[in-house]
Amino acid sequence: MNALNGKVALVTGAAQGLGATFARAIAAAGAKVALCDLRDPHDAVAAIREAGGTARGAIVDVTSPESIAAFVADTVAAFGGLHVLVNNAAFEGSPAPRAVLDISSDYWDRTLAVNVRGAFECVKAVVPTMRAQRYGKIVNLTSTLAFRGSSGMLPYIASKGAILGMTRALARELGPDNIAVNAIAPGRTLSEAAIAKGGDGAAAAIARRAMQREEHPDDLTGTLIFLCSPASDFVTGQTIVTDGGDVMH
């Protein structure tokens, strides 16, 4: 599949889990990929290169405008442009549910800083290059929890609801520049983070789905490649729920 030949993509939160899967899929579709994370994405970069793809990586704090701006500048210099941003970096916090009265202000601020302001800082960093090219794709990661709600995860769900609104507002603002902004809303996905977190939510999530099985990271890559590719050039402001038929809208 060569849907992204000639494109350059940046994936945040890409050292492992969903982000690493996304980066591999984008590289396999023909794009050059820049991976960043608070952790060193060396292993994810090496996996792409071993498969014949082109990738580079760095440790980047998406909440730091200087950090993400420097990485974007380095990527443009190395690869000659930047066509796709995948805002995947996220902070989920403690695996134990927290009632509203047990959520500290610091915990709230940390979640919103990474999940909302981090996405905002990344958009600010890439838009000048995309505007100059008169072309760009921004794909944000939200969650089905933003549609159906759940107790014990208030900061995370609030942050993912904010991403829905951000996606729509940015689509309006950046559409005249030929920059498409869309979002993917996964359900509970059996990523490395979900496995590490544990818990007993899998059975309930599967039971709610029309397609009653676990959701795996690779289940999201078809939606991702569509939104990153020229096939979706006239699609913007949309959120595609990819969860096996739990949330339907």
BADOFI-367490 format. One record per residue: residue number from 1; residue in one letter; x, y, z of N, C-alpha, C, O in turn. Coordinates in steps of 0.02 Angstrom, whole numbers. Layout:
[NUM,'A',[X,Y,Z],[X,Y,Z],[X,Y,Z],[X,Y,Z]];
...
This chain:
[1,'M',[43,-60,0],[0,0,0],[44,62,0],[89,68,42]];
[2,'N',[32,109,-47],[73,168,-54],[32,232,-49],[45,281,-84]];
[3,'A',[-19,231,-6],[-65,287,-1],[-31,351,21],[-57,406,9]];
[4,'L',[27,345,54],[60,405,81],[129,417,51],[171,450,81]];
[5,'N',[140,390,-8],[204,403,-42],[217,477,-49],[173,515,-69]];
[6,'G',[278,498,-32],[296,568,-39],[275,612,18],[289,672,17]];
[7,'K',[242,584,68],[219,624,125],[267,616,184],[305,568,189]];
[8,'V',[263,665,228],[301,664,291],[251,670,348],[208,714,348]];
[9,'A',[256,626,397],[209,625,452],[246,630,519],[301,605,526]];
[10,'L',[214,662,567],[239,667,635],[188,634,681],[129,652,680]];
[11,'V',[211,587,722],[167,552,769],[192,564,839],[251,550,854]];
[12,'T',[149,590,883],[169,602,952],[150,541,995],[107,502,977]];
[13,'G',[184,535,1051],[172,478,1095],[185,412,1060],[147,364,1068]];
[14,'A',[240,409,1022],[251,353,976],[304,304,997],[326,263,957]];
[15,'A',[327,307,1059],[379,260,1081],[353,189,1088],[391,141,1082]];
[16,'Q',[288,183,1102],[259,116,1111],[183,121,1101],[157,175,1085]];
[17,'G',[149,65,1109],[76,65,1108],[46,88,1043],[72,73,989]];
[18,'L',[-10,124,1048],[-46,147,988],[-1,190,944],[-1,183,883]];
[19,'G',[37,235,975],[79,280,935],[129,243,893],[139,260,835]];
[20,'A',[162,192,921],[210,153,883],[176,115,827],[203,109,772]];
[21,'T',[116,88,841],[78,53,789],[59,101,733],[64,84,674]];
[22,'F',[38,161,751],[20,211,701],[80,229,658],[75,233,597]];
[23,'A',[136,240,690],[196,259,653],[217,204,604],[236,219,547]];
[24,'R',[214,141,625],[231,86,580],[184,83,521],[206,72,464]];
[25,'A',[119,93,533],[70,90,479],[80,146,429],[75,136,369]];
[26,'I',[95,206,454],[106,263,410],[169,252,368],[170,268,309]];
[27,'A',[221,225,399],[283,211,362],[270,157,309],[295,163,253]];
[28,'A',[231,106,327],[216,53,279],[176,78,220],[178,50,166]];
[29,'A',[139,133,231],[100,164,177],[142,211,134],[116,242,88]];
[30,'G',[206,217,150],[251,253,106],[277,319,132],[319,351,99]];
[31,'A',[255,342,190],[276,407,216],[342,402,255],[359,349,281]];
[32,'K',[378,457,257],[432,465,305],[401,487,371],[356,529,372]];
[33,'V',[425,458,426],[391,468,489],[439,495,543],[494,469,551]];
[34,'A',[416,546,578],[452,572,636],[413,553,699],[354,569,705]];
[35,'L',[447,519,744],[415,495,806],[442,534,865],[502,546,870]];
[36,'C',[398,553,910],[421,585,971],[381,560,1031],[325,536,1024]];
[37,'D',[411,567,1089],[381,543,1151],[423,569,1209],[479,592,1199]];
[38,'L',[395,566,1270],[435,580,1329],[487,524,1340],[539,536,1370]];
[39,'R',[471,464,1316],[519,409,1316],[557,409,1251],[532,434,1200]];
[40,'D',[617,383,1252],[657,378,1190],[623,330,1141],[614,271,1158]];
[41,'P',[604,354,1081],[570,311,1033],[618,269,990],[600,248,935]];
[42,'H',[679,259,1015],[731,225,975],[707,158,948],[717,143,890]];
[43,'D',[676,117,990],[655,50,969],[602,53,914],[604,14,867]];
[44,'A',[555,99,921],[503,107,870],[532,131,804],[511,109,751]];
[45,'V',[580,176,807],[614,200,747],[652,143,714],[649,134,653]];
[46,'A',[687,104,755],[726,48,728],[681,-3,694],[700,-31,642]];
[47,'A',[623,-17,722],[576,-65,692],[554,-42,623],[547,-83,577]];
[48,'I',[541,23,616],[521,49,550],[577,43,500],[567,23,443]];
[49,'R',[637,61,521],[695,57,476],[709,-15,456],[726,-28,398]];
[50,'E',[703,-62,503],[715,-133,487],[664,-159,436],[679,-205,399]];
[51,'A',[604,-130,435],[553,-150,388],[560,-114,321],[519,-123,276]];
[52,'G',[612,-72,314],[624,-38,251],[597,33,248],[601,65,195]];
[53,'G',[570,58,303],[542,125,304],[593,178,324],[650,162,343]];
[54,'T',[572,240,321],[614,297,339],[585,330,401],[526,350,401]];
[55,'A',[625,336,454],[600,365,516],[656,398,555],[715,382,548]];
[56,'R',[636,445,596],[681,478,643],[641,490,707],[580,492,705]];
[57,'G',[677,497,763],[641,506,826],[679,549,874],[738,561,866]];
[58,'A',[642,574,925],[673,615,976],[629,615,1038],[569,601,1035]];
[59,'I',[660,630,1095],[623,641,1157],[595,712,1155],[633,760,1150]];
[60,'V',[529,718,1160],[496,783,1154],[441,787,1206],[404,739,1217]];
[61,'D',[435,844,1239],[380,859,1284],[329,900,1246],[342,958,1230]];
[62,'V',[270,871,1231],[221,907,1190],[191,967,1226],[161,1010,1194]];
[63,'T',[199,970,1292],[174,1029,1328],[222,1088,1325],[206,1143,1348]];
[64,'S',[281,1076,1297],[331,1130,1290],[331,1156,1219],[351,1119,1174]];
[65,'P',[310,1218,1208],[310,1243,1139],[379,1244,1108],[386,1234,1048]];
[66,'E',[430,1256,1148],[498,1257,1122],[520,1187,1099],[552,1179,1048]];
[67,'S',[502,1137,1139],[522,1068,1124],[490,1043,1059],[524,1016,1016]];
[68,'I',[425,1053,1052],[391,1028,992],[409,1070,931],[415,1043,876]];
[69,'A',[418,1135,940],[437,1177,883],[505,1158,856],[516,1157,795]];
[70,'A',[552,1142,901],[618,1122,878],[616,1056,840],[650,1047,790]];
[71,'F',[575,1009,864],[570,944,830],[537,952,761],[558,920,713]];
[72,'V',[486,994,757],[455,1006,692],[506,1037,644],[510,1016,586]];
[73,'A',[543,1086,667],[593,1118,624],[645,1068,600],[665,1068,542]];
[74,'D',[668,1025,646],[717,974,627],[689,925,577],[724,904,531]];
[75,'T',[625,907,585],[593,860,540],[586,889,470],[600,856,420]];
[76,'V',[564,952,466],[557,985,402],[625,991,367],[631,980,307]];
[77,'A',[676,1006,406],[743,1012,377],[768,945,351],[800,941,299]];
[78,'A',[753,891,389],[778,825,371],[739,793,314],[768,760,271]];
[79,'F',[673,804,314],[629,768,267],[600,813,212],[568,787,166]];
[80,'G',[610,878,217],[588,922,163],[516,945,166],[491,973,117]];
[81,'G',[482,933,221],[413,955,227],[380,920,285],[412,881,320]];
[82,'L',[315,934,295],[276,900,346],[202,904,325],[173,958,321]];
[83,'H',[173,847,311],[106,844,284],[53,818,332],[-6,832,324]];
[84,'V',[75,779,382],[28,745,427],[51,753,499],[109,743,515]];
[85,'L',[4,771,543],[16,769,615],[-35,722,646],[-95,729,635]];
[86,'V',[-10,674,685],[-55,629,723],[-45,646,797],[7,630,826]];
[87,'N',[-95,678,827],[-92,698,897],[-114,639,940],[-173,633,958]];
[88,'N',[-66,596,956],[-81,535,994],[-60,539,1067],[-89,504,1108]];
[89,'A',[-12,581,1084],[14,583,1152],[-43,596,1202],[-84,640,1191]];
[90,'A',[-44,558,1257],[-97,566,1306],[-74,543,1374],[-30,501,1381]];
[91,'F',[-105,571,1425],[-94,552,1494],[-160,525,1521],[-210,561,1524]];
[92,'E',[-160,460,1540],[-221,430,1566],[-223,429,1642],[-277,425,1672]];
[93,'G',[-165,433,1673],[-163,437,1746],[-170,369,1779],[-154,317,1750]];
[94,'S',[-193,371,1840],[-199,311,1882],[-249,262,1854],[-302,282,1830]];
[95,'P',[-233,196,1856],[-282,146,1833],[-342,140,1879],[-395,116,1858]];
[96,'A',[-335,163,1941],[-391,159,1988],[-439,216,1977],[-417,273,1970]];
[97,'P',[-505,203,1974],[-553,257,1965],[-548,308,2022],[-534,290,2079]];
[98,'R',[-560,371,2005],[-558,423,2055],[-624,462,2053],[-643,489,2001]];
[99,'A',[-658,465,2110],[-719,505,2115],[-701,578,2111],[-644,597,2125]];
[100,'V',[-749,620,2092],[-735,690,2081],[-704,723,2143],[-661,766,2136]];
[101,'L',[-727,704,2202],[-700,736,2263],[-631,711,2281],[-598,739,2325]];
[102,'D',[-608,659,2246],[-540,633,2259],[-490,655,2206],[-432,634,2209]];
[103,'I',[-511,696,2160],[-466,719,2106],[-433,785,2128],[-467,834,2141]];
[104,'S',[-368,785,2131],[-333,846,2150],[-329,894,2091],[-335,874,2034]];
[105,'S',[-318,956,2107],[-310,1007,2054],[-248,992,2012],[-249,1003,1952]];
[106,'D',[-195,968,2044],[-134,952,2007],[-146,896,1957],[-121,898,1901]];
[107,'Y',[-183,845,1979],[-198,788,1935],[-241,811,1875],[-229,790,1819]];
[108,'W',[-289,853,1889],[-331,881,1836],[-288,921,1786],[-294,912,1726]];
[109,'D',[-246,965,1813],[-204,1007,1770],[-156,966,1728],[-145,982,1670]];
[110,'R',[-126,914,1757],[-80,872,1720],[-115,838,1662],[-88,836,1606]];
[111,'T',[-174,811,1673],[-211,776,1620],[-230,824,1564],[-219,808,1505]];
[112,'L',[-257,881,1581],[-277,929,1530],[-216,959,1494],[-220,975,1435]];
[113,'A',[-161,967,1530],[-101,996,1499],[-75,951,1443],[-60,975,1389]];
[114,'V',[-70,886,1457],[-44,841,1406],[-95,830,1350],[-79,835,1291]];
[115,'N',[-156,814,1369],[-206,791,1320],[-236,846,1278],[-255,835,1220]];
[116,'V',[-241,906,1306],[-272,961,1269],[-220,1013,1248],[-212,1028,1189]];
[117,'R',[-184,1040,1297],[-135,1091,1278],[-78,1061,1237],[-50,1094,1194]];
[118,'G',[-61,998,1250],[-10,965,1210],[-30,962,1137],[10,976,1093]];
[119,'A',[-92,943,1124],[-117,941,1055],[-117,1011,1024],[-99,1020,966]];
[120,'F',[-137,1060,1064],[-137,1130,1042],[-67,1153,1023],[-58,1185,971]];
[121,'E',[-17,1137,1065],[51,1158,1051],[77,1125,986],[113,1157,947]];
[122,'C',[59,1063,975],[81,1028,915],[49,1059,853],[83,1067,801]];
[123,'V',[-15,1075,857],[-48,1107,800],[-14,1174,784],[0,1189,726]];
[124,'K',[-1,1214,835],[32,1279,824],[100,1270,790],[121,1311,750]];
[125,'A',[134,1216,808],[201,1204,781],[200,1184,707],[246,1202,670]];
[126,'V',[148,1147,686],[148,1121,617],[111,1165,567],[124,1161,507]];
[127,'V',[65,1207,591],[22,1244,545],[62,1291,498],[46,1294,439]];
[128,'P',[114,1326,521],[150,1369,473],[177,1331,413],[173,1355,356]];
[129,'T',[206,1272,424],[231,1232,368],[174,1208,324],[179,1211,263]];
[130,'M',[119,1184,354],[62,1160,315],[31,1217,274],[10,1207,217]];
[131,'R',[27,1276,304],[0,1333,267],[44,1351,208],[19,1365,153]];
[132,'A',[108,1350,218],[154,1366,163],[148,1316,106],[156,1334,48]];
[133,'Q',[134,1253,123],[124,1200,72],[55,1202,41],[44,1172,-12]];
[134,'R',[8,1237,75],[-63,1236,55],[-90,1164,58],[-130,1144,16]];
[135,'Y',[-67,1126,109],[-92,1058,116],[-71,1031,184],[-15,1042,207]];
[136,'G',[-117,996,217],[-100,963,280],[-156,921,306],[-215,932,290]];
[137,'K',[-138,871,346],[-187,828,380],[-169,826,454],[-113,809,472]];
[138,'I',[-217,843,496],[-209,838,568],[-260,787,593],[-320,794,581]];
[139,'V',[-235,736,627],[-279,683,653],[-271,682,729],[-216,668,755]];
[140,'N',[-324,697,764],[-324,698,837],[-353,632,864],[-396,601,832]];
[141,'L',[-330,612,922],[-357,552,954],[-402,572,1012],[-380,604,1060]];
[142,'T',[-465,554,1006],[-512,564,1061],[-530,495,1088],[-488,450,1087]];
[143,'S',[-590,485,1112],[-609,420,1141],[-685,414,1139],[-721,464,1142]];
[144,'T',[-709,352,1135],[-782,342,1139],[-808,363,1207],[-868,376,1214]];
[145,'L',[-765,367,1257],[-787,389,1323],[-814,460,1321],[-855,479,1363]];
[146,'A',[-790,500,1273],[-815,568,1267],[-887,570,1244],[-922,619,1253]];
[147,'F',[-911,514,1213],[-980,510,1191],[-1026,479,1244],[-1082,503,1254]];
[148,'R',[-1002,427,1278],[-1047,391,1323],[-1034,404,1397],[-1075,386,1439]];
[149,'G',[-976,434,1413],[-961,448,1483],[-945,385,1523],[-959,329,1501]];
[150,'S',[-916,396,1581],[-899,341,1626],[-879,372,1692],[-850,427,1693]];
[151,'S',[-894,340,1747],[-875,367,1812],[-802,351,1827],[-775,301,1802]];
[152,'G',[-771,392,1867],[-704,379,1891],[-648,403,1845],[-590,394,1862]];
[153,'M',[-665,433,1788],[-614,455,1740],[-626,526,1716],[-614,542,1658]];
[154,'L',[-649,568,1761],[-672,635,1741],[-620,676,1704],[-636,702,1650]];
[155,'P',[-558,684,1728],[-510,725,1691],[-496,699,1621],[-494,738,1573]];
[156,'Y',[-486,633,1615],[-470,604,1550],[-529,614,1501],[-519,634,1444]];
[157,'I',[-590,601,1524],[-648,608,1480],[-659,681,1462],[-676,696,1405]];
[158,'A',[-649,726,1509],[-655,798,1494],[-605,818,1441],[-620,857,1396]];
[159,'S',[-544,792,1446],[-493,809,1397],[-510,783,1328],[-498,817,1278]];
[160,'K',[-538,724,1325],[-556,695,1260],[-617,729,1230],[-625,732,1169]];
[161,'G',[-662,754,1273],[-717,795,1248],[-692,860,1219],[-718,884,1169]];
[162,'A',[-641,889,1251],[-611,950,1225],[-580,939,1156],[-583,983,1114]];
[163,'I',[-552,880,1145],[-522,865,1079],[-576,864,1025],[-564,884,969]];
[164,'L',[-636,841,1042],[-691,842,993],[-705,914,971],[-709,929,912]];
[165,'G',[-711,959,1020],[-724,1029,1004],[-666,1061,967],[-677,1100,921]];
[166,'M',[-605,1046,988],[-546,1073,955],[-543,1052,882],[-527,1091,838]];
[167,'T',[-559,989,869],[-558,963,801],[-606,1003,756],[-587,1021,700]];
[168,'R',[-665,1016,780],[-715,1052,740],[-695,1125,730],[-701,1152,675]];
[169,'A',[-671,1156,783],[-651,1227,778],[-591,1235,731],[-589,1281,691]];
[170,'L',[-542,1191,736],[-484,1195,692],[-502,1180,620],[-474,1211,574]];
[171,'A',[-548,1134,609],[-569,1120,541],[-598,1182,508],[-584,1195,449]];
[172,'R',[-637,1221,545],[-665,1283,518],[-610,1334,504],[-610,1366,451]];
[173,'E',[-564,1341,551],[-512,1392,544],[-461,1375,489],[-440,1420,453]];
[174,'L',[-443,1312,484],[-388,1293,439],[-412,1267,371],[-371,1256,326]];
[175,'G',[-476,1258,363],[-502,1235,298],[-482,1280,240],[-464,1254,187]];
[176,'P',[-484,1347,247],[-463,1390,192],[-390,1380,171],[-370,1399,116]];
[177,'D',[-350,1351,216],[-280,1337,200],[-270,1267,172],[-213,1245,162]];
[178,'N',[-326,1232,158],[-323,1164,132],[-291,1116,181],[-256,1069,162]];
[179,'I',[-305,1128,245],[-282,1084,299],[-344,1050,329],[-389,1084,354]];
[180,'A',[-346,985,325],[-402,946,352],[-387,926,424],[-331,905,439]];
[181,'V',[-437,932,467],[-429,914,538],[-486,866,557],[-544,884,554]];
[182,'N',[-467,806,576],[-516,755,594],[-493,719,657],[-438,731,682]];
[183,'A',[-535,675,683],[-518,638,743],[-540,566,737],[-586,549,699]];
[184,'I',[-506,524,774],[-524,453,781],[-544,442,853],[-510,465,899]];
[185,'A',[-599,406,864],[-621,390,931],[-619,314,940],[-666,279,921]];
[186,'P',[-565,288,969],[-562,216,983],[-604,199,1044],[-619,241,1085]];
[187,'G',[-623,135,1048],[-650,109,1111],[-593,83,1153],[-535,99,1141]];
[188,'R',[-609,43,1203],[-557,13,1245],[-514,-32,1201],[-538,-82,1173]];
[189,'T',[-451,-15,1194],[-406,-49,1148],[-353,-88,1186],[-326,-64,1236]];
[190,'L',[-339,-148,1164],[-291,-191,1197],[-221,-171,1177],[-185,-209,1143]];
[191,'S',[-201,-112,1199],[-134,-87,1187],[-89,-108,1244],[-112,-138,1293]];
[192,'E',[-24,-92,1238],[22,-107,1292],[1,-72,1357],[6,-101,1411]];
[193,'A',[-23,-10,1351],[-43,27,1410],[-104,-5,1443],[-107,-9,1505]];
[194,'A',[-152,-29,1403],[-211,-61,1431],[-194,-126,1466],[-221,-142,1518]];
[195,'I',[-147,-164,1436],[-126,-226,1466],[-92,-213,1533],[-104,-247,1582]];
[196,'A',[-49,-162,1534],[-13,-144,1596],[-61,-119,1649],[-52,-133,1709]];
[197,'K',[-113,-83,1628],[-160,-55,1676],[-203,-110,1706],[-222,-105,1765]];
[198,'G',[-219,-161,1668],[-260,-216,1693],[-332,-194,1703],[-357,-152,1665]];
[199,'G',[-366,-222,1751],[-435,-205,1764],[-482,-255,1732],[-460,-301,1697]];
[200,'D',[-546,-247,1746],[-595,-296,1723],[-644,-266,1673],[-701,-289,1668]];
[201,'G',[-623,-215,1637],[-669,-181,1591],[-676,-215,1524],[-720,-196,1486]];
[202,'A',[-634,-264,1507],[-635,-293,1441],[-700,-328,1425],[-729,-317,1372]];
[203,'A',[-724,-368,1471],[-785,-407,1459],[-845,-361,1447],[-886,-374,1402]];
[204,'A',[-850,-308,1486],[-906,-262,1478],[-901,-225,1411],[-952,-216,1378]];
[205,'A',[-840,-205,1392],[-831,-171,1328],[-849,-216,1270],[-883,-194,1223]];
[206,'I',[-828,-278,1272],[-843,-325,1218],[-918,-338,1213],[-945,-342,1158]];
[207,'A',[-951,-343,1270],[-1023,-358,1270],[-1063,-301,1239],[-1117,-313,1211]];
[208,'R',[-1039,-240,1244],[-1076,-183,1216],[-1069,-178,1140],[-1109,-146,1108]];
[209,'R',[-1018,-210,1112],[-1002,-201,1041],[-1045,-244,996],[-1065,-299,1013]];
[210,'A',[-1059,-217,937],[-1092,-257,886],[-1046,-314,864],[-1068,-370,852]];
[211,'M',[-981,-299,858],[-930,-349,843],[-897,-368,909],[-854,-331,934]];
[212,'Q',[-916,-425,936],[-899,-440,1006],[-831,-475,1012],[-827,-536,1019]];
[213,'R',[-780,-433,1010],[-712,-457,1022],[-671,-399,1048],[-694,-342,1050]];
[214,'E',[-609,-414,1068],[-562,-362,1089],[-547,-315,1030],[-547,-336,972]];
[215,'E',[-533,-252,1046],[-508,-206,996],[-432,-203,1002],[-406,-193,1057]];
[216,'H',[-397,-211,946],[-325,-210,945],[-300,-147,910],[-336,-118,870]];
[217,'P',[-238,-126,924],[-212,-66,891],[-218,-68,815],[-232,-17,784]];
[218,'D',[-207,-126,785],[-210,-131,712],[-280,-118,685],[-289,-104,626]];
[219,'D',[-332,-123,728],[-400,-109,706],[-410,-35,689],[-458,-17,656]];
[220,'L',[-364,7,712],[-370,79,702],[-331,104,642],[-342,161,620]];
[221,'T',[-287,63,615],[-241,90,564],[-275,104,498],[-254,149,462]];
[222,'G',[-327,67,480],[-363,81,418],[-395,150,419],[-390,188,371]];
[223,'T',[-428,166,476],[-457,232,484],[-403,286,482],[-411,338,450]];
[224,'L',[-348,272,516],[-293,321,518],[-265,335,449],[-258,393,429]];
[225,'I',[-250,284,411],[-220,294,344],[-269,331,299],[-249,374,260]];
[226,'F',[-333,316,303],[-383,352,264],[-381,427,280],[-380,468,235]];
[227,'L',[-379,444,345],[-380,514,364],[-315,550,349],[-314,611,343]];
[228,'C',[-260,513,343],[-195,543,326],[-184,549,251],[-140,586,230]];
[229,'S',[-223,514,211],[-208,507,140],[-251,554,98],[-299,583,122]];
[230,'P',[-233,561,33],[-273,602,-12],[-345,576,-22],[-388,613,-46]];
[231,'A',[-358,514,-2],[-426,487,-8],[-475,526,34],[-535,525,20]];
[232,'S',[-451,561,86],[-496,600,130],[-486,675,122],[-500,712,168]];
[233,'D',[-463,697,64],[-448,768,55],[-509,814,63],[-500,874,76]];
[234,'F',[-569,787,55],[-629,829,62],[-668,810,125],[-728,823,130]];
[235,'V',[-633,780,173],[-662,762,238],[-628,804,292],[-567,800,299]];
[236,'T',[-667,842,329],[-637,881,384],[-690,895,437],[-750,898,423]];
[237,'G',[-666,904,498],[-711,917,554],[-748,856,580],[-796,863,618]];
[238,'Q',[-727,797,559],[-763,736,576],[-727,695,629],[-666,698,634]];
[239,'T',[-765,658,667],[-738,609,714],[-764,541,694],[-825,529,693]];
[240,'I',[-718,496,678],[-737,428,657],[-729,382,717],[-674,370,740]];
[241,'V',[-785,356,741],[-785,308,795],[-763,240,767],[-793,215,720]];
[242,'T',[-712,212,796],[-684,148,773],[-680,103,833],[-628,97,865]];
[243,'D',[-737,70,849],[-740,32,911],[-780,-33,906],[-802,-61,956]];
[244,'G',[-791,-56,844],[-828,-118,835],[-903,-113,847],[-937,-163,856]];
[245,'G',[-929,-51,847],[-1001,-42,852],[-1026,-37,923],[-1081,-62,939]];
[246,'D',[-988,-6,967],[-1014,10,1035],[-1051,76,1031],[-1112,77,1036]];
[247,'V',[-1015,130,1021],[-1046,196,1011],[-1064,204,938],[-1022,195,894]];
[248,'M',[-1127,222,924],[-1149,234,856],[-1181,304,854],[-1224,320,894]];
[249,'H',[-1158,345,805],[-1185,413,801],[-1188,436,728],[-1209,492,714]];
